[in-house]
Amino acid sequence: MTAELVRGQNHTLPQTRLEIRVSAGTPVVAGATLGDENGTVQGTEWVAHPGEPRLPGLEVSRQAAADHRMAADLDALPAGVHRLTVLLALPTGTGGPVRFGATAAPHVAVTGLDGEEIATFTLTGLDTESAVCALELYRRQDAWKVRAVGQGYAGGLAALLADQGLARAAELAHTVQDAVSRAMARSVAPPPPRSPNGDRVGPGAGSVPPPDTPPPPAAPPTAVPAQEPLAEPAAPQTPGGPIDYRHPRRRTSAPPPPPPVAPPAEPGRPAQPVAGDATGWSMEERLYNQIWGMFEDLARTTAAYRSAVEFAESRMGQELDRTLSDPRNRIGGAGDRAREQARAKRDELTSRAREALDRDLAQLTAESAVVEPALPPAYAGWDNPVWHAHRVPMENPMALRIGDLHLPEATDLRIPLLVRLPLERGMWVDSGRTASEAAALTDASQLRRLATESAVLHAARLLAVYPADEFSVHVIDPAGSAAGALAPLVRSGAVAGPPAAGAAGVSSVLGLLTRRVDLVQMAIRAGAADALPPDVDTGQHLLIVNDFPHGFDDRAVTQLRYLADEGPAVGVHLLMVADREDASAYGPVLDPLWRSLLRVTPVADDHLADPWVGHAWTYEPPRVPSGSRVLDDVLARVAAARRTGHR
């Protein structure tokens, strides 16, 4: 199954003999650099480019073209090589585009020797860049992985090579562009003469060059022909004619929605909904976009209904004011008739608005009915049958479902609340009774238990949708008050260790994660990500903190704030289960901590607002069906995958 990568995502390579295919909407230069364990290119002999297309274990194209095929044998690379970076650059001095923002987004695919795709990446979002690092193949724990990079350089090929630590980068960049210019001059023949009717004439027996036109120079024996396209062209190329660099099957924009599989709608009826009926490069992305499209549709159709009702009420008031401003209409039957007419007009407007709302809600409900069963585990509710066949994935997910949203006009229509991964901010499950009216009606001990259970469900889903070696969960429960709610995580063995208790446990876990954040930050700033100590796990980490601030001293609180601020950027995330009132003794010093976290509630509460019309959406926390063992089964699979080292 092909992994369709997004920027920053990685994927394990099942084999070491590979082909890397590049498709672009314009001729590009394709090459590769080899890096040591720090990612540094040791010298020009570690760069494969059109002037030097062959290195041990690597061969690249010899000229600029719209399509490229590179061959790589990772086992044959020099012993000191830990990274292979695929680079693309626009040729200079050809009259073509000078920045990637003016071209179709390049598409890169890693395939086996049989042509079967392993991973693909489309380099979107480029603008002024004229060179870009597309992919990197890197060694990790004696295995090779591919990562989508997409790092562009407005300074061109020289800036790209210099960023990889290559001395004399500008000189090599000039050499590469010069080699490309020579190859294009050798391989592209001048156009043939025109016939009397204006058509091009090939170099057949009957073709005669026009008078006083010198014959084209013969190509030297070492001339390289123009690279063959990866797919058959739409029309045959005329021998000796101009080369059409356009890829006949290359997509230059986001693909259109997939064709509907349902029968066409009858005239006058809305089209039948289809799961994945949105733009995107993968089904996961199409479903993500479709869900957010449903959210926007519900927000706007409800806003239209509320606006219509408000207008109807306002119009009725204005009509009554005008009618009853005349004292003669305030008494007798005239006033009663005016009131009845005004109310009738209001009811008519309100009824028509409700009909339109009901029509839109029916369409959205039908769409939800086909989308929900098609969701992958990361997007699916715990009652979705997809969990019963769940297996630990091999690649990172795109987003995560953390609950449902609904509005009072349609309480049965639930829209999944999705957040992108990796998490850009931590989460806070508010266990305080003063947080909302619903919380105030719930017993304090029950509310704390529900809050911890919600945190466990969030953590379990994260564990289940990440590869086994890419995500870890740590738990701080200073007083051991959440032992019952945390039991599914602990007894499965899916967590990194038993919950930390007491001040010593709090200090130990916070110290471990703070050290990891410090080391990874320093490695990134120094450009030495592969030089981390072997005991530093570079995967994603989640820290569940229960009953804060019990067991926390001033130093521990400072460390927690540091993790909340700096952790998400390097893969350390917080999941707080706390009542803000319990931490009121710290005063406003903790206000930045609470504001940095995404607040959710353990009971249904209308505390979330959308950015379009400002509706107060009711948030429904995740729940496992009563009597179901789906949580224990999923965590058992996660623990088994971790024990066997499944990747």
C-alpha positions as CSV (number, residue, x, y, z in Angstrom):
1,M,0.0,0.0,0.0
2,T,1.4,3.4,-1.0
3,A,2.1,5.9,1.8
4,E,1.1,9.4,0.6
5,L,3.3,11.6,2.8
6,V,2.8,15.1,3.9
7,R,5.7,17.5,4.9
8,G,7.6,16.1,7.9
9,Q,6.0,12.6,7.7
10,N,8.2,9.5,7.5
11,H,7.7,5.9,6.3
12,T,9.7,2.8,6.7
13,L,11.4,1.4,3.5
14,P,10.8,-2.3,3.1
15,Q,13.8,-2.7,0.7
16,T,17.1,-1.0,-0.1
17,R,17.2,-1.2,-3.9
18,L,14.9,1.6,-5.0
19,E,13.9,3.9,-7.8
20,I,13.0,7.6,-7.2
21,R,10.8,9.1,-9.7
22,V,10.2,12.8,-10.2
23,S,7.4,14.4,-12.2
24,A,7.2,18.2,-12.7
25,G,5.4,20.6,-15.0
26,T,8.6,22.0,-16.3
27,P,12.2,20.9,-16.8
28,V,14.0,20.6,-13.5
29,V,17.5,19.5,-12.4
30,A,17.4,16.4,-10.2
31,G,20.3,15.3,-8.0
32,A,21.1,13.9,-4.6
33,T,23.5,14.5,-1.7
34,L,25.0,12.0,0.7
35,G,25.3,13.0,4.4
36,D,27.1,11.6,7.4
37,E,25.5,10.9,10.8
38,N,25.2,14.7,11.3
39,G,23.7,15.3,7.9
40,T,26.8,17.0,6.6
41,V,28.0,16.6,3.0
42,Q,31.7,15.9,3.3
43,G,32.7,17.1,-0.2
44,T,31.7,17.4,-3.8
45,E,32.4,13.6,-4.2
46,W,29.2,13.1,-2.1
47,V,27.0,15.0,-4.5
48,A,25.4,13.3,-7.6
49,H,24.4,15.7,-10.3
50,P,24.2,15.9,-14.1
51,G,27.9,16.6,-14.3
52,E,28.8,13.6,-12.1
53,P,25.7,11.4,-12.3
54,R,27.1,8.2,-10.7
55,L,28.2,7.6,-7.1
56,P,28.5,4.2,-5.4
57,G,25.0,3.0,-4.9
58,L,23.4,6.0,-6.7
59,E,22.7,7.2,-10.2
60,V,20.8,10.4,-11.2
61,S,19.7,12.0,-14.5
62,R,22.3,13.7,-16.8
63,Q,20.2,16.7,-17.8
64,A,17.2,18.8,-16.9
65,A,13.8,17.2,-17.7
66,A,10.2,17.2,-16.6
67,D,10.5,13.6,-15.5
68,H,13.4,11.8,-13.8
69,R,14.3,8.3,-12.6
70,M,17.0,7.9,-10.0
71,A,18.4,4.5,-9.0
72,A,19.5,3.9,-5.4
73,D,21.1,0.9,-3.7
74,L,21.2,1.9,-0.1
75,D,23.4,-1.1,0.9
76,A,26.0,0.0,-1.6
77,L,26.4,3.5,-0.3
78,P,29.7,4.4,1.4
79,A,29.9,3.2,5.0
80,G,29.9,6.7,6.5
81,V,26.6,7.7,4.7
82,H,23.6,7.9,6.9
83,R,21.4,10.2,4.8
84,L,20.5,10.5,1.1
85,T,18.7,13.8,0.2
86,V,16.9,14.2,-3.1
87,L,17.2,17.7,-4.4
88,L,15.4,19.6,-7.3
89,A,16.5,22.9,-8.9
90,L,15.3,25.0,-11.7
91,P,17.9,25.3,-14.6
92,T,19.2,28.8,-15.1
93,G,19.6,30.7,-18.3
94,T,17.0,28.6,-20.2
95,G,14.2,31.2,-20.3
96,G,12.0,28.9,-18.2
97,P,10.5,29.7,-14.8
98,V,12.9,31.0,-12.1
99,R,10.8,30.0,-9.1
100,F,8.8,26.9,-8.2
101,G,5.8,29.1,-7.3
102,A,5.3,29.6,-11.0
103,T,5.2,25.9,-11.8
104,A,3.1,22.9,-11.1
105,A,3.9,21.3,-7.8
106,P,6.6,18.6,-8.3
107,H,5.7,15.1,-7.4
108,V,8.2,12.6,-6.1
109,A,7.7,8.8,-5.7
110,V,9.9,6.1,-4.1
111,T,9.3,2.8,-5.8
112,G,10.7,-0.7,-5.8
113,L,12.5,-2.1,-8.8
114,D,9.2,-3.6,-10.0
115,G,7.7,-0.1,-10.2
116,E,5.3,-0.5,-7.2
117,E,5.1,2.7,-5.3
118,I,6.2,2.7,-1.7
119,A,5.8,6.4,-0.8
120,T,4.9,9.6,-2.6
121,F,5.1,13.3,-1.8
122,T,3.8,16.3,-3.6
123,L,5.8,19.5,-2.9
124,T,3.0,22.1,-2.4
125,G,3.4,25.5,-0.9
126,L,6.5,26.6,-2.8
127,D,6.8,30.2,-3.9
128,T,10.1,32.1,-4.5
129,E,12.3,29.0,-4.1
130,S,14.4,27.9,-7.0
131,A,15.8,24.8,-5.3
132,V,14.3,22.4,-2.8
133,C,15.1,19.4,-0.7
134,A,12.3,17.0,-1.7
135,L,12.9,13.8,0.2
136,E,15.5,12.3,2.5
137,L,16.3,8.6,2.9
138,Y,17.9,8.1,6.3
139,R,19.2,5.3,8.4
140,R,17.7,4.8,11.8
141,Q,18.6,1.8,14.0
142,D,20.0,-0.3,11.1
143,A,16.8,0.4,9.1
144,W,16.1,2.9,6.3
145,K,13.2,5.3,6.3
146,V,12.0,8.0,3.9
147,R,10.9,11.5,5.1
148,A,9.0,14.2,3.2
149,V,11.1,17.4,3.6
150,G,9.9,20.0,1.1
151,Q,12.5,22.6,2.3
152,G,12.9,25.3,-0.3
153,Y,15.7,27.8,-0.9
154,A,15.1,31.2,-2.5
155,G,18.9,31.4,-2.9
156,G,18.9,28.5,-5.3
157,L,21.1,25.5,-5.5
158,A,24.1,27.2,-3.9
159,A,22.1,28.1,-0.8
160,L,20.8,24.5,-0.6
161,L,24.3,22.9,-0.8
162,A,25.7,25.4,1.7
163,D,23.0,24.6,4.2
164,Q,24.1,21.0,4.1
165,G,27.6,22.0,5.1
166,L,29.3,21.7,1.7
167,A,32.4,23.8,1.2
168,R,32.6,25.7,-2.1
169,A,28.8,25.3,-2.6
170,A,28.5,28.2,-5.0
171,E,31.2,26.8,-7.2
172,L,29.6,23.4,-7.4
173,A,26.2,24.9,-8.1
174,H,27.7,26.8,-11.1
175,T,29.3,23.5,-12.3
176,V,25.9,21.7,-12.1
177,Q,24.1,24.5,-14.1
178,D,26.9,24.6,-16.6
179,A,26.6,20.8,-17.1
180,V,22.8,21.1,-17.6
181,S,23.3,23.9,-20.2
182,R,25.7,21.8,-22.2
183,A,23.5,18.7,-22.0
184,M,20.5,20.6,-23.3
185,A,22.6,22.2,-26.1
186,R,23.7,18.7,-27.2
187,S,20.4,16.9,-26.9
188,V,17.8,19.4,-28.3
189,A,18.1,19.6,-32.1
190,P,17.1,22.7,-34.0
191,P,13.6,22.7,-35.4
192,P,13.2,21.2,-38.9
193,P,12.3,23.5,-41.8
194,R,8.7,24.3,-42.6
195,S,6.9,23.0,-45.7
196,P,5.3,25.5,-48.0
197,N,2.0,25.1,-46.2
198,G,3.6,25.9,-42.9
199,D,4.0,22.4,-41.4
200,R,7.2,21.1,-39.9
201,V,9.0,18.6,-42.1
202,G,11.0,15.8,-40.6
203,P,14.4,14.8,-41.8
204,G,13.1,12.3,-44.3
205,A,14.3,11.7,-47.8
206,G,12.1,14.3,-49.3
207,S,13.1,17.1,-47.0
208,V,15.3,19.8,-48.3
209,P,16.8,22.5,-46.1
210,P,16.2,26.1,-47.3
211,P,19.0,27.7,-49.3
212,D,21.9,29.4,-47.4
213,T,21.0,27.5,-44.2
214,P,24.0,25.7,-42.8
215,P,23.4,22.1,-41.8
216,P,23.0,21.5,-38.0
217,P,26.2,20.3,-36.4
218,A,26.4,16.6,-35.9
219,A,26.0,15.4,-32.3
220,P,29.2,14.0,-30.7
221,P,29.3,10.4,-30.0
222,T,28.8,11.0,-26.2
223,A,25.6,13.0,-26.8
224,V,22.8,12.0,-24.4
225,P,19.3,11.8,-25.9
226,A,16.4,13.6,-24.2
227,Q,15.1,11.6,-21.3
228,E,12.1,9.4,-22.1
229,P,8.9,10.3,-20.4
230,L,7.5,7.9,-17.8
231,A,4.2,7.6,-19.7
232,E,3.3,7.5,-23.3
233,P,2.9,11.0,-24.8
234,A,-0.5,12.0,-26.1
235,A,0.9,12.4,-29.6
236,P,4.1,11.0,-31.2
237,Q,7.1,13.3,-31.1
238,T,8.3,14.4,-34.5
239,P,11.9,13.3,-35.0
240,G,14.2,16.3,-34.6
241,G,11.3,18.5,-33.5
242,P,11.0,20.4,-30.3
243,I,10.6,18.4,-27.2
244,D,7.4,18.7,-25.2
245,Y,8.3,18.6,-21.6
246,R,4.7,18.4,-20.4
247,H,3.9,15.2,-18.6
248,P,0.8,13.9,-20.3
249,R,-0.6,12.3,-17.1
250,R,0.9,14.7,-14.5
251,R,-1.6,16.3,-12.1
252,T,-0.9,20.0,-11.7
253,S,-3.5,20.7,-9.0
254,A,-5.3,18.9,-6.2
255,P,-7.3,16.1,-7.7
256,P,-11.0,16.5,-8.2
257,P,-13.4,14.6,-5.8
258,P,-13.7,10.9,-6.7
259,P,-16.7,10.0,-8.8
260,P,-19.8,9.2,-6.8
261,V,-20.6,5.6,-6.4
262,A,-24.2,6.2,-5.6
263,P,-26.8,6.3,-8.4
264,P,-27.5,9.8,-9.8
265,A,-30.1,11.8,-8.0
266,E,-33.6,12.1,-9.4
267,P,-34.5,15.5,-10.9
268,G,-35.4,17.9,-8.1
269,R,-33.7,15.8,-5.4
270,P,-30.2,16.4,-3.9
271,A,-27.4,14.2,-4.9
272,Q,-26.6,11.2,-2.9
273,P,-23.7,11.8,-0.5
274,V,-20.5,9.9,-0.9
275,A,-17.7,9.3,1.7
276,G,-14.5,11.1,0.7
277,D,-16.3,13.5,-1.6
278,A,-13.8,16.3,-1.1
279,T,-10.4,17.3,-2.6
280,G,-7.2,15.7,-1.3
281,W,-4.4,13.4,-2.3
282,S,-5.5,10.5,-0.1
283,M,-8.7,9.1,1.2
284,E,-7.6,10.2,4.7
285,E,-7.2,13.8,3.6
286,R,-10.4,13.8,1.6
287,L,-12.4,12.6,4.6
288,Y,-10.7,15.2,6.8
289,N,-11.7,18.0,4.4
290,Q,-15.2,16.6,4.0
291,I,-15.7,16.5,7.8
292,W,-14.6,20.1,8.1
293,G,-16.8,21.0,5.2
294,M,-19.8,19.5,7.0
295,F,-18.9,21.5,10.1
296,E,-18.8,24.7,8.0
297,D,-22.1,23.8,6.3
298,L,-23.8,23.2,9.6
299,A,-22.4,26.4,11.0
300,R,-23.6,28.5,8.1
301,T,-27.0,27.0,7.6
302,T,-27.8,27.4,11.3
303,A,-26.6,31.0,11.2
304,A,-28.9,31.6,8.2
305,Y,-31.8,30.1,10.1
306,R,-31.1,32.1,13.3
307,S,-30.8,35.3,11.2
308,A,-34.1,34.6,9.5
309,V,-35.9,34.0,12.8
310,E,-34.4,37.2,14.2
311,F,-35.5,39.1,11.1
312,A,-39.0,37.8,11.4
313,E,-39.2,38.8,15.1
314,S,-37.8,42.2,14.3
315,R,-40.2,42.8,11.4
316,M,-43.2,41.8,13.5
317,G,-42.1,44.3,16.2
318,Q,-41.7,47.1,13.6
319,E,-45.1,46.4,12.1
320,L,-46.8,46.4,15.5
321,D,-45.0,49.6,16.4
322,R,-46.2,51.3,13.2
323,T,-49.8,50.1,13.6
324,L,-50.2,50.7,17.3
325,S,-48.6,54.1,17.2
326,D,-52.0,55.4,16.0
327,P,-54.2,55.6,19.1
328,R,-57.2,54.6,17.0
329,N,-55.7,51.2,16.4
330,R,-55.0,50.4,20.0
331,I,-58.5,49.6,21.0
332,G,-61.2,47.5,19.4
333,G,-60.8,44.9,16.7
334,A,-58.3,46.9,14.6
335,G,-55.5,46.3,17.1
336,D,-56.2,42.6,17.5
337,R,-56.3,42.2,13.7
338,A,-52.9,44.0,13.4
339,R,-51.4,41.7,16.0
340,E,-52.7,38.6,14.3
341,Q,-51.5,39.7,10.9
342,A,-48.0,40.6,12.3
343,R,-47.7,37.2,14.0
344,A,-48.9,35.4,10.9
345,K,-46.2,37.0,8.8
346,R,-43.6,36.1,11.5
347,D,-44.8,32.5,11.6
348,E,-44.7,32.3,7.8
349,L,-41.1,33.6,7.6
350,T,-40.0,31.4,10.5
351,S,-41.7,28.3,9.0
352,R,-40.0,28.9,5.6
353,A,-36.6,29.3,7.4
354,R,-37.2,26.1,9.3
355,E,-38.0,24.2,6.1
356,A,-34.8,25.4,4.5
357,L,-32.9,24.4,7.7
358,D,-34.6,21.0,7.8
359,R,-33.7,20.4,4.2
360,D,-30.0,21.2,4.8
361,L,-30.0,19.1,8.0
362,A,-31.4,16.1,6.2
363,Q,-28.7,16.3,3.6
364,L,-26.0,16.7,6.2
365,T,-27.5,13.8,8.2
366,A,-27.4,11.6,5.1
367,E,-23.8,12.6,4.5
368,S,-22.9,11.8,8.1
369,A,-24.5,8.4,7.7
370,V,-22.2,7.4,4.9
371,V,-19.1,9.2,6.2
372,E,-19.0,7.8,9.7
373,P,-18.7,4.1,8.7
374,A,-15.9,5.0,6.3
375,L,-13.7,6.8,8.8
376,P,-10.2,5.4,9.7
377,P,-9.5,4.7,13.4
378,A,-7.9,8.1,14.0
379,Y,-11.2,9.7,13.0
380,A,-13.7,7.1,14.1
381,G,-15.8,7.0,17.3
382,W,-15.2,4.1,19.8
383,D,-18.5,2.6,18.7
384,N,-17.3,2.3,15.1
385,P,-16.7,-1.4,14.0
386,V,-13.3,-0.3,12.4
387,W,-11.8,-0.7,15.9
388,H,-12.5,-4.4,16.0
389,A,-10.2,-5.0,13.1
390,H,-7.7,-2.3,14.1
391,R,-4.0,-3.0,13.7
392,V,-1.1,-0.8,14.8
393,P,-0.3,1.4,11.7
394,M,3.0,1.7,9.9
395,E,2.8,5.5,9.4
396,N,1.8,8.6,11.3
397,P,-1.8,9.8,11.1
398,M,-2.9,13.1,9.8
399,A,-5.4,14.1,12.4
400,L,-7.2,12.8,15.6
401,R,-10.8,12.8,16.8
402,I,-11.1,14.2,20.3
403,G,-14.9,14.3,20.6
404,D,-18.0,15.5,18.8
405,L,-19.8,18.8,18.2
406,H,-23.4,19.7,17.8
407,L,-25.8,22.6,17.9
408,P,-29.2,22.9,19.7
409,E,-31.1,23.0,16.3
410,A,-29.8,19.5,15.5
411,T,-28.7,17.6,18.6
412,D,-28.7,14.3,16.8
413,L,-26.3,15.5,14.1
414,R,-22.8,15.1,15.5
415,I,-19.7,16.4,13.7
416,P,-16.4,14.8,14.6
417,L,-14.0,17.3,16.2
418,L,-10.6,16.7,14.6
419,V,-7.3,18.2,15.5
420,R,-4.2,18.0,13.3
421,L,-1.2,15.9,14.3
422,P,1.3,16.2,15.7
423,L,-0.5,18.3,18.3
424,E,0.4,22.0,18.2
425,R,-0.7,22.5,21.7
426,G,-1.5,20.4,24.8
427,M,-5.0,19.6,26.1
428,W,-6.7,20.3,29.4
429,V,-9.6,18.2,30.6
430,D,-11.3,20.6,33.0
431,S,-12.5,18.7,36.1
432,G,-13.8,21.8,37.9
433,R,-17.4,22.1,39.0
434,T,-17.4,25.8,38.3
435,A,-16.5,25.4,34.7
436,S,-20.0,25.1,33.4
437,E,-23.6,24.6,34.4
438,A,-23.5,20.9,33.4
439,A,-20.4,20.4,35.6
440,A,-22.0,22.2,38.5
441,L,-24.8,19.6,38.4
442,T,-22.4,16.7,38.6
443,D,-20.9,15.3,41.8
444,A,-17.3,16.4,42.4
445,S,-15.8,12.9,42.7
446,Q,-17.8,11.6,39.7
447,L,-16.6,14.6,37.7
448,R,-13.0,13.9,38.5
449,R,-13.4,10.3,37.5
450,L,-15.0,11.2,34.2
451,A,-12.2,13.7,33.5
452,T,-9.5,11.0,34.0
453,E,-11.4,8.5,31.9
454,S,-11.6,11.1,29.1
455,A,-7.9,11.6,29.4
456,V,-7.3,7.8,29.2
457,L,-9.5,7.6,26.0
458,H,-7.5,10.4,24.4
459,A,-4.2,8.8,25.3
460,A,-5.4,5.3,24.1
461,R,-6.4,6.7,20.7
462,L,-3.0,8.4,20.3
463,L,-1.3,5.2,21.1
464,A,-3.4,3.2,18.7
465,V,-3.1,5.5,15.7
466,Y,0.7,6.0,15.8
467,P,3.3,3.4,14.9
468,A,4.4,1.4,17.9
469,D,7.8,3.0,18.1
470,E,6.6,6.5,17.4
471,F,4.5,7.4,20.5
472,S,4.9,7.0,24.3
473,V,2.7,7.9,27.2
474,H,3.9,8.9,30.7
475,V,1.5,9.4,33.7
476,I,1.9,11.5,36.8
477,D,-0.7,10.7,39.5
478,P,0.9,12.1,42.7
479,A,-1.7,10.8,45.2
480,G,-2.7,7.7,43.3
481,S,-6.3,9.0,43.2
482,A,-6.9,7.9,39.6
483,A,-5.8,4.3,39.9
484,G,-9.1,3.0,38.8
485,A,-9.5,5.2,35.7
486,L,-5.9,4.6,34.7
487,A,-6.2,0.9,35.0
488,P,-6.7,0.1,31.3
489,L,-3.5,1.9,30.4
490,V,-1.5,0.4,33.2
491,R,-2.6,-3.3,33.0
492,S,-2.1,-3.4,29.2
493,G,1.5,-2.3,29.5
494,A,1.0,0.2,26.7
495,V,2.4,3.1,28.8
496,A,6.1,3.9,29.3
497,G,5.9,2.9,33.0
498,P,3.7,2.9,36.1
499,P,2.1,6.2,37.1
500,A,4.6,8.4,39.0
501,A,3.5,9.0,42.5
502,G,4.7,11.5,45.2
503,A,7.0,14.4,44.8
504,A,9.9,12.2,43.8
505,G,7.9,10.6,41.0
506,V,6.8,14.0,39.8
507,S,10.4,15.3,39.8
508,S,11.7,12.2,38.0
509,V,9.2,12.3,35.1
510,L,9.4,16.0,34.6
511,G,13.2,15.9,34.7
512,L,13.3,13.1,32.0
513,L,11.0,15.0,29.6
514,T,12.7,18.3,30.2
515,R,16.0,16.8,29.4
516,R,14.6,15.4,26.2
517,V,13.2,18.7,25.1
518,D,16.5,20.4,25.8
519,L,18.6,17.9,23.9
520,V,16.3,17.8,20.9
521,Q,16.1,21.6,20.7
522,M,19.9,21.8,20.8
523,A,20.3,19.1,18.2
524,I,17.9,20.9,15.8
525,R,19.5,24.3,16.3
526,A,22.9,22.7,15.6
527,G,21.7,20.7,12.6
528,A,22.8,17.5,14.3
529,A,19.6,15.6,14.8
530,D,21.3,12.3,14.3
531,A,23.9,13.0,17.1
532,L,21.4,12.6,20.0
533,P,22.4,10.2,22.8
534,P,21.0,6.7,22.2
535,D,18.8,6.9,25.3
536,V,16.8,9.8,23.8
537,D,13.6,8.7,22.2
538,T,12.8,11.0,19.3
539,G,9.3,9.8,18.9
540,Q,6.2,11.7,20.2
541,H,5.6,11.8,23.9
542,L,2.4,12.5,25.9
543,L,2.5,13.4,29.6
544,I,-0.8,12.9,31.5
545,V,-0.8,15.0,34.7
546,N,-3.6,14.1,37.1
547,D,-4.7,16.1,40.1
548,F,-2.5,19.1,39.4
549,P,-1.1,20.9,41.5
550,H,-1.0,18.2,44.2
551,G,2.6,17.0,44.6
552,F,4.1,19.9,42.6
553,D,6.6,22.3,44.1
554,D,7.7,25.6,42.5
555,R,10.4,23.9,40.5
556,A,8.0,21.3,39.2
557,V,5.5,24.0,38.2
558,T,8.3,25.8,36.3
559,Q,9.2,22.6,34.5
560,L,5.6,22.0,33.6
561,R,5.2,25.4,32.1
562,Y,8.4,24.9,30.2
563,L,7.1,21.6,28.7
564,A,3.8,23.3,27.8
565,D,5.6,26.2,26.0
566,E,8.5,24.4,24.3
567,G,7.5,20.7,24.2
568,P,5.0,20.6,21.3
569,A,7.6,21.9,18.8
570,V,9.9,18.9,19.6
571,G,7.2,16.2,20.2
572,V,6.4,16.4,23.9
573,H,2.7,17.2,24.7
574,L,0.7,17.8,27.9
575,L,-2.6,16.3,28.8
576,M,-3.7,17.9,32.0
577,V,-6.6,16.7,34.2
578,A,-7.1,19.6,36.6
579,D,-9.5,22.0,38.3
580,R,-8.2,25.5,37.7
581,E,-9.5,26.6,41.1
582,D,-7.2,24.1,42.8
583,A,-4.2,26.0,41.5
584,S,-5.6,29.4,42.4
585,A,-2.9,29.8,45.1
586,Y,-0.3,30.4,42.4
587,G,-2.3,33.4,41.2
588,P,-1.9,34.7,37.6
589,V,1.5,33.0,37.2
590,L,-0.3,30.0,35.7
591,D,-2.6,31.9,33.4
592,P,-0.3,31.4,30.4
593,L,-0.3,27.7,31.1
594,W,-4.1,27.4,30.9
595,R,-4.2,29.6,27.8
596,S,-1.7,27.4,26.0
597,L,-3.8,24.3,26.4
598,L,-6.9,23.3,24.4
599,R,-9.7,23.1,27.0
600,V,-12.2,20.2,26.8
601,T,-14.7,19.0,29.4
602,P,-15.6,15.5,30.7
603,V,-19.3,16.3,30.4
604,A,-21.2,17.9,27.5
605,D,-20.7,21.6,27.5
606,D,-21.2,24.5,25.0
607,H,-17.9,26.2,25.5
608,L,-16.5,26.0,22.0
609,A,-17.0,28.7,19.3
610,D,-16.4,28.5,15.6
611,P,-14.4,31.2,13.8
612,W,-17.1,32.0,11.1
613,V,-20.3,33.0,12.9
614,G,-19.4,32.4,16.6
615,H,-21.9,29.7,17.5
616,A,-21.6,28.2,20.9
617,W,-21.0,24.5,20.0
618,T,-21.7,21.8,22.5
619,Y,-18.7,19.5,22.9
620,E,-19.4,15.9,23.6
621,P,-16.4,14.0,25.1
622,P,-15.4,10.6,23.7
623,R,-17.2,7.6,25.3
624,V,-16.8,3.8,25.0
625,P,-20.1,2.0,24.6
626,S,-21.3,0.4,27.9
627,G,-20.1,-3.1,28.3
628,S,-17.7,-2.9,25.4
629,R,-14.1,-4.3,25.6
630,V,-12.9,-2.3,22.7
631,L,-10.6,-0.1,24.8
632,D,-8.9,-3.1,26.4
633,D,-8.6,-4.9,23.1
634,V,-7.0,-2.0,21.3
635,L,-4.5,-1.3,24.1
636,A,-3.6,-5.0,24.2
637,R,-2.7,-4.8,20.5
638,V,-0.6,-1.7,21.1
639,A,1.3,-3.4,23.9
640,A,1.9,-6.5,21.8
641,A,3.2,-4.4,19.0
642,R,5.6,-2.6,21.3
643,R,6.9,-5.8,22.8
644,T,7.6,-7.3,19.3
645,G,9.2,-4.2,18.0
646,H,6.6,-3.9,15.2
647,R,7.2,-0.9,13.0
